[in-house]
């Protein structure tokens, strides 16, 4: 088979974007006053308004929030 003479450009590979891990993890606040944390990955703001407050946190931020002494995974 012969080519029709048109110059063909091969399709460029499109880089795949990383897929975010689905889901959230719930944290409970054990401190005595209000606490606001900014997730280092998503830059999402998480507000814990009172002792015992439970907040769903993006899984990508959860490892960092685990290091906060007054937060525990539920």
N, C-alpha and C positions, 0 to 999 in steps of 0.2 A: 504494500500500500504506500502510496506517495503522500507527501504532505501537501496541503493546499497552498502553501507559500506564506501563510500568515505566521508571523513570529509569535510564538507562544511563550508566555512567561509562566514558569512553574508557580503554583500557589505557595505563598509564604507560610511558614509554620507560625501559628499564633501561639504565643506562650500561654501555658495554662496557669491560671491564678490559683493560689492555694485555697482549698475549700476549708472554711471554718468548721471546727468541730461542733456538731449540733448539741444543743442542750444547755441547761443551767444547773448550778449547784446552789443549794440553799444554805445560808449562813445565819447563825443566831448570835445576837449581841449579848455579851455578859457584863458589859461595863455599867457604870452608874449614870453617866450623862449621855448626851447625844453624840453620835459619831458619823462623820461623812468621809467616805473613802473614794478616791478616783482610781478606777481600774487602769493599770499601766499599759495594757494592750489595747483595749477598746476606748479608753478615755471616758468611759461611762461613769456617771456619778451614782454612788450607792449610799443612801441615807438610812441610818439606823437611829430611829427617833427616840427609843426608850429601851430599858433593860428588857431582854427577852424578844426584842423585835427580830423578825425573820425576813430576810431579803434574798430573792433569787439573783444569783450572780452569774454572768457569762462565764462559761467554762474556761475561756482563755485568760480570764483575770483571777480565777480561783486559786492558783498556786501562790500568787502574791498575797492575796487576802488571807490565806492560811497562816501567814507569818505574823498577822496582827494578834497580839495576845488576848484581846477581848472579843475575838470572833472565833466561833467554832462551827465546823461543818455539821449539818443536821442530816 
